[in-house]
Every structure is written in structure tokens, then in C-alpha cells.
Amino acid sequence: MELLSCTKCGVLKEGTREFFPINRRKKNGLDSWCKSCRSAYRKANRMPPGVSDVASFTEARRLRECIICGEKQNKQLAIDHDHKTGKVRGALCSRCNLGLGHFRDDPELLRFAALYLEGRCGCGQCNPRWGGTAAS
């Protein structure tokens, strides 16, 4: 069995698919980085589909506090971005990120939800609390 040296970490490993990912462009058919180095690199540099600004994405990845609720996180936050433009908006905890997703990233729906939680409505003339009878 031939030993290969990972060009990233320098560790000698068996030159097999068990330790090196497949790379059809290489003469031996194996990547020059071992699987663990390639996996760590991909995980560290993964960008969500549709994100267009690499610099903003990299800056947002460094944040450890949710922009909406302010909760501090030890783990990596979700990178929030506009799905139409690809522009990065910031970093969110999983609760806030899911909350925006459930409201379909629609500011108007979020405004109505806030009014509802405050016991008001958008028109200011009715009571949005359910009282057991339908409004006429």
C-alpha cells in the first residue's frame, strides 16, 4: 500500500479512498488533501446558496451575538441573507432565523404579528383579540 502525504496537514496516510477524497483530475485519482483536512476546509468556508458578498459573509461569520435578540452564542450563528439579492444582512441565532423564515422574510407580516402580540390591529379601530364571536 502506497503512503501519501496530505499537502495541507503533512501527515502520511494510506493512499486509499478511505483517507483521501476522489479527484478525477489527479493522476492517481485522489485529492492532495486528506479527507479530514478537506472536510474542515469546506465546513469553515461554506456559504449558503445565493450569497453574493464573500466579505460580508466572512465578517458575519465572526459574530457571536444574534442581531435581533442579542443572545450570545458559543456556536456559529446562521448567516441571514436576502434571497432575492444575495446580500448578507447579519448573523442570527437559530430561533430568530427560523422565525424570519416562518414569516417568509416579509416585513409586513412581521409588523402585523407585532401589532397582534401588542393587542392592537393595523387599522387602530378594532380589537384583534378573539372574543368567541365573529366581528360583524
N, C-alpha and C positions, 0 to 999 in steps of 0.2 A: 504494500500500500504506500503510495506516494504521500509525503507530507508537504503541505502548502503553508506559507506564512501569510497571515492576514496583513494586507498593506495598511490597514487602519490601526490595529492594536499590536501587530507584530508577533502574535502568538502562533506557534506551529501547531497545525491541526491536520487530521486526515483529510486528504483531498477528495472528499466524497460529498454527495448531496446532503448528507446528514449535517455537515458542518459549514458548507458553502452553498449559497443560493445559485440556481441555474442562471447562466448568462450566455446565450447562444452566440454572442459576438466575440467571445473569448475563444482562443484556440482549444483550450481544454474543456470548454463548456460551462465553466464555473466562474462565479464572481470573484474579484480580487479581495473583497471584504468578506469576513466570516458572517454567518447568519446573525449572531448577536450584535455585531457592530452595525450591520445593515439595518436591522430592526430598530436599534436605538436611534440611528440617524433619521430613519423615516418617521419615528414617533416624535422626535424633537422638532422636525421640520414640516410636519403635516399641516396643510392648510385646508380649510373647508372648501368644498366646491363653490366656485363663483366669487371667491375673494380675489380682488384685483390689486390691492395695495400691500405689497410684501412688507414695506417699512412699518406701516400702521399695524399690520398683523403681528409683526415681531415685537413692537412696542406694547401692544395689548397683552401679549403672552406673558410679559413680565409682571403685570398687575396681579395683586393678591387680595384685592378688595373689590366686591361687587359694586358696580357703578350705580345701581338702582337702590339696593337695600343697605349697602355699606358693610355687609358681613365679610369678615376676614376669612380667608381660606388658606389652608396649607397645601391643598391640591390645586391643580391647574383649573382655572375658570374657563367657561365656554367663551369663545370669541364670537361676539354678536356682529353680524354684518347685514347690510341691506341686500336682499336677494335680487333686487332689480338692477342696482348699480354696482354691487360688489364692494362698496365702501365699508370699511370696518368702523363700527360705532363704539365698541368698547368691550370690556370683559364682564361677564355676568355669572353669578352662582347658578347652579342647576335649577333652583326653584324659579328665579326671575326669568331665566332663559326659557323654561317651559311655559311660564305664564304668558310671556310675549307670544310664544308660538301658538298657545291656545286662543289668543285673541287675534291670531293671523297677522301680527305686526301692524294692526290697524289702530292708529291713534284715536280715531273717533269712537271705536268700540271701547277702548280703554277709558276715555273720558266718560262715556255713558256708564261704564262699570263703576267708576269712582263716584259719580253722582248717585248711583243706586246704593252704594255702600254708605254714603252720607245721608241717605233718606230723602234725596231730592230727585227731581227729574230735569230733563233738558229744557222744558218749556217754562218751568217755575210755577206752573198753575195747578198741577195735580200732585197727588200723593202716590208715589210709586210703591208704597208698601201694600202687600196683598192683605185685604181685609176679609176675604171669604166670599165677596160678591164681586161680580164683574162691573167695571165702570160703564156708565151709560154714555 
